[in-house]
Amino acid sequence: MTLQGRVAVVTGAGRGLGRDIALGLAEAGMHLALVARTGQQVRAVAEEATQAHGVRAFPAALDVRDAAAVQRLVAHVEQQVGPIDLLVNNAARIERQELPFWECDVEDAWDVVEVNLRGPMVVTRALLPAMVQRGRGHVVNVTSLARAAARTGTYTGYAVSKRALSALTASLAEPLAGTGVVAVDVLPGLVRTGLTGSMPVWADVPDDGWDDAAATVHVVLDVARGRYDDRSGDVLDAPALAAAREP
Ligand SMILES: NC(=O)c1ccc[n+]([C@@H]2O[C@H](COP(=O)([O-])OP(=O)(O)OC[C@H]3O[C@@H](n4cnc5c(N)ncnc54)[C@H](OP(=O)(O)O)[C@@H]3O)[C@@H](O)[C@H]2O)c1
């Protein structure tokens, strides 16, 4: 299925994986709404997408937890750019300190849960009605195995948020069945970004120990094209799927 002229919303699109996903979708011809709190970063990515690929790209500096701002964005995009075919819930943060739960700042851990879970809930809730009404749409939740948390007992808020996000994806599968709307999780593996760079646990990972962001971009494009429409509610492991594609 061609993605040319279709419309995607990508959250956390100012840097890291979200930026790569946004530019990958633009290369495939999708118009974009790009969300993050740092306006300068989303504006720069939007400009790059437009200049390099000739698509329309609307930068939106907002917090994914702000339901009113998200609602205004969705209304604006649907009116000015077109019906939204793809939502990529990619925005997330991680705890500021690498500490066991019993030593952590629980307010910081809860803020992580809010951004990583309430954010996708707010944005998905805003977009789904129109997708269901049109009988078409894809939702990608970028989630994680939270291996650092499992290995070290740290980043508990992040681990809780990502498990809960997967539960959201799985619990949408049945009610969405037959609506034409598909929701999946995508696991990026371990990708060198600002987020992983802030985590002491990954400081010693050798250059060849990182996964390529291109694997995640590839899977998101495949989801948008309908390749995984029979996998609604499932988890798609981007590096594993990339390895399986290699000759
Ligand atoms: N990197 C990895 O190895 C890895 C592995 C597994 C899963 N993931 C997942 O992949 C996704 C992207 O991670 P990344 O490594 O690319 O992180 P990143 O480089 O830190 O980028 C995160 C993006 O999310 C935005 N963001 C954070 N809080 C936000 C909020 N409240 N509202 C709106 N935007 C917000 C940030 O911009 P502002 O701060 O300007 O808002 C930024 O654009 C996340 O869901 C992460 O959990 C990453």
The ligand as an SDF file (V2000), in Angstrom:
LIG
                    3D

 48 52  0  0  0  0  0  0  0  0999 V2000
   16.6820    4.1940   22.6200 N   0  0  0  0  0  0  0  0  0  0  0  0
   16.4230    2.9370   22.9130 C   0  0  0  0  0  0  0  0  0  0  0  0
   17.3130    2.0650   22.9640 O   0  0  0  0  0  0  0  0  0  0  0  0
   15.0230    2.4920   23.2060 C   0  0  0  0  0  0  0  0  0  0  0  0
   14.8080    1.1470   23.5290 C   0  0  0  0  0  0  0  0  0  0  0  0
   13.5120    0.7230   23.7830 C   0  0  0  0  0  0  0  0  0  0  0  0
   12.4710    1.6170   23.6770 C   0  0  0  0  0  0  0  0  0  0  0  0
   12.7050    2.9240   23.3720 N   0  0  0  0  0  0  0  0  0  0  0  0
   11.5710    3.8190   23.2610 C   0  0  0  0  0  0  0  0  0  0  0  0
   11.7040    4.5670   22.0660 O   0  0  0  0  0  0  0  0  0  0  0  0
   11.0740    5.8370   22.2280 C   0  0  0  0  0  0  0  0  0  0  0  0
   12.0180    6.9440   21.8260 C   0  0  0  0  0  0  0  0  0  0  0  0
   13.1390    6.9030   22.6990 O   0  0  0  0  0  0  0  0  0  0  0  0
   14.5010    7.6810   22.3900 P   0  0  0  0  0  0  0  0  0  0  0  0
   15.5780    6.8080   22.9030 O   0  0  0  0  0  0  0  0  0  0  0  0
   14.5070    8.1650   20.9910 O   0  0  0  0  0  0  0  0  0  0  0  0
   14.3310    8.9170   23.4180 O   0  0  0  0  0  0  0  0  0  0  0  0
   14.8520   10.4400   23.3090 P   0  0  0  0  0  0  0  0  0  0  0  0
   16.0030   10.5550   22.3810 O   0  0  0  0  0  0  0  0  0  0  0  0
   15.0140   10.8650   24.7280 O   0  0  0  0  0  0  0  0  0  0  0  0
   13.6090   11.2030   22.6620 O   0  0  0  0  0  0  0  0  0  0  0  0
   12.4050   11.3040   23.3680 C   0  0  0  0  0  0  0  0  0  0  0  0
   11.4680   12.2560   22.6500 C   0  0  0  0  0  0  0  0  0  0  0  0
   10.2290   12.2980   23.3980 O   0  0  0  0  0  0  0  0  0  0  0  0
    9.9080   13.6760   23.6420 C   0  0  0  0  0  0  0  0  0  0  0  0
    9.1420   13.7900   24.8880 N   0  0  0  0  0  0  0  0  0  0  0  0
    9.5360   13.4310   26.1330 C   0  0  0  0  0  0  0  0  0  0  0  0
    8.5780   13.7370   27.0100 N   0  0  0  0  0  0  0  0  0  0  0  0
    7.5530   14.2960   26.3070 C   0  0  0  0  0  0  0  0  0  0  0  0
    6.2800   14.8250   26.6630 C   0  0  0  0  0  0  0  0  0  0  0  0
    5.8550   14.8500   27.9400 N   0  0  0  0  0  0  0  0  0  0  0  0
    5.4740   15.3140   25.6770 N   0  0  0  0  0  0  0  0  0  0  0  0
    5.8940   15.3170   24.3930 C   0  0  0  0  0  0  0  0  0  0  0  0
    7.0890   14.8200   23.9950 N   0  0  0  0  0  0  0  0  0  0  0  0
    7.9040   14.3330   24.9520 C   0  0  0  0  0  0  0  0  0  0  0  0
   11.2660   14.3690   23.7110 C   0  0  0  0  0  0  0  0  0  0  0  0
   11.1810   15.7540   23.4580 O   0  0  0  0  0  0  0  0  0  0  0  0
   10.9570   16.8880   24.5900 P   0  0  0  0  0  0  0  0  0  0  0  0
   11.8170   16.5140   25.7590 O   0  0  0  0  0  0  0  0  0  0  0  0
   11.3420   18.1210   23.8820 O   0  0  0  0  0  0  0  0  0  0  0  0
    9.4970   16.8360   24.9170 O   0  0  0  0  0  0  0  0  0  0  0  0
   11.9920   13.6730   22.5630 C   0  0  0  0  0  0  0  0  0  0  0  0
   11.6290   14.2630   21.3370 O   0  0  0  0  0  0  0  0  0  0  0  0
   10.6120    5.8800   23.6830 C   0  0  0  0  0  0  0  0  0  0  0  0
    9.2710    5.4700   23.7620 O   0  0  0  0  0  0  0  0  0  0  0  0
   11.5050    4.8660   24.3550 C   0  0  0  0  0  0  0  0  0  0  0  0
   10.9260    4.3310   25.5340 O   0  0  0  0  0  0  0  0  0  0  0  0
   13.9580    3.3820   23.1380 C   0  0  0  0  0  0  0  0  0  0  0  0
  1  2  1  0
  2  3  2  0
  2  4  1  0
  4  5  1  0
  4 48  2  0
  5  6  2  0
  6  7  1  0
  7  8  2  0
  8  9  1  0
  8 48  1  0
  9 10  1  0
  9 46  1  0
 10 11  1  0
 11 12  1  0
 11 44  1  0
 12 13  1  0
 13 14  1  0
 14 15  2  0
 14 16  1  0
 14 17  1  0
 17 18  1  0
 18 19  2  0
 18 20  1  0
 18 21  1  0
 21 22  1  0
 22 23  1  0
 23 24  1  0
 23 42  1  0
 24 25  1  0
 25 26  1  0
 25 36  1  0
 26 27  1  0
 26 35  1  0
 27 28  2  0
 28 29  1  0
 29 30  1  0
 29 35  2  0
 30 31  1  0
 30 32  2  0
 32 33  1  0
 33 34  2  0
 34 35  1  0
 36 37  1  0
 36 42  1  0
 37 38  1  0
 38 39  2  0
 38 40  1  0
 38 41  1  0
 42 43  1  0
 44 45  1  0
 44 46  1  0
 46 47  1  0
M  CHG  2   8   1  16  -1
M  END
$$$$
